[in-house]
Amino acid sequence: AQSVTQPDIHITVSEGASLELRCNYSYGATPYLFWYVQSPGQGLQLLLKYFSGDTLVQGIKGFEAEFKRSQSSFNLRKPSVHWSDAAEYFCAVGAIFTGNQFYFGTGTSLTVIP
Amino acid sequence: NAGVTQTPKFQVLKTGQSMTLQCAQDMNHEYMSWYRQDPGMGLRLIHYSVGAGITDQGEVPNGYNVSRSTTEDFPLRLLSAAPSQTSVYFCASTKQGSVNEKLFFGSGTQLSVL
């Protein structure tokens, strides 16, 4: 079965510090992978996506993510966090072989302290 | 360009009442879907559609009905609301009938069932 695991429910970082949010997936083929961000009271906005090719992908707002097939991971990183990055972050898998469905992780809530 | 529009933004129902959550998109997207978001559960797929006249069940379809008579609209019906359906509901669409494109999300409907 397809699944997405985000092991960190909540992370707190200081402004200017680096950030890594973890995502592991379970899928029987090469997945389509996404990271979304949700600000309070808002819908989700795409940060970046991976389909094939270079395993390090760049996204908006200075975020990047690295696909590691051997670890079934797609971790999100940012070198220097800004206070405006405080939000909920969701990893997702697009599963074309099981009925055109997207599967989301449970999310990681990020708090940024000054 | 309005994107994905959800109405209403807030709704309070009594147990047993029925209602329809509206979702419309003006981007000519083939793929439309409904998710519910609950604390600690992430986003779970309720129903989705890959085109007009075609719908399918997601992870948590019980208690919900959908139809897709036009490309633009994808309403979600609660026939007999239950407290377990208290949640935030998101409609999302994507421009192709596949999962290799990003989802465009509405701003959500917060539903409380008393």
Interface residues (C-beta under 8 A of the other chain):
Chain A: V4 Q6 I9 Y32 F34 Y36 G41 Q42 G43 L44 Q45 L46 K49 F51 F90 G94 A95 I96 G99 N100 Q101 F102 Y103 F104 G105 T106 G107
Chain B: V4 Y31 S33 Y35 G40 M41 G42 L43 R44 L45 Y48 V50 D56 G58 F90 A92 G97 S98 V99 N100 K102 L103 F105 G106 S107 G108
